[in-house]
Amino acid sequence: MSLDFFSAFIIGLLGSGHCIVMCGGISTMLTTAISDVAKQKKHLIVFAYNFGRIASYSMIGALVAFTSSMATKEIGFPVAFLKTIAGVFLILLGLYLGQWLMWLSHVEHLGKNIWRYISPQTKKFIPINNIKSAFALGALWGWLPCGLVYSTLTWALASADAMNGALIMFFFGLGTLPALLSVSLGTLSIKSLLSNIIFRKLAAISVIIYGFYTIYIAYL
């Protein structure tokens, strides 16, 4: 599983250009929502809401993996099939990141029904006055509909183990961290690299190749 954790981190990193496009505005908004009282703790607060986001990813990963573990144990659902689904979604993710095929946007649309009920709760924590509020706000942000997150969740699903599912999503979240920190803290060199069209296309191709590899090893 350690290879899965490392790979999840790399996929989060490779998908960072998408993170900047999709969540860069939110990250900037959250940074500007820090109250004057808490501005001296800006760096800690930025880390707090990002780790709140990653905590939500981990919790969702544990939930879907626990569900799949019950399916494999109780009804004998084949793990190889779950891994194939994960591989297919990685291929779709690569095509999505490369903007060659946008089918994952339809999957994102499904999550909007959940986000519609969660998003109003974010107003309770704005302006951000302390680290606790920042973490809670980030935890809500983690439920934002995202094709990148949903694709990696199928990988957690294929693990069929709650702890491994949580760790896959945790390491994926760590991979997205440099991009969103660069937006919040103004690290323009990192943001420029991750947003570069050549980097994004190479990242997309790498994810597609790994998707095919995932399907291949599912039946070894």
Helices and strands as residue ranges (DSSP letters): H 2-14, H 16-32, G 36-41, H 42-74, H 79-97, H 104-118, G 119-125, H 131-141, H 147-159, H 162-185, H 188-195, H 197-218
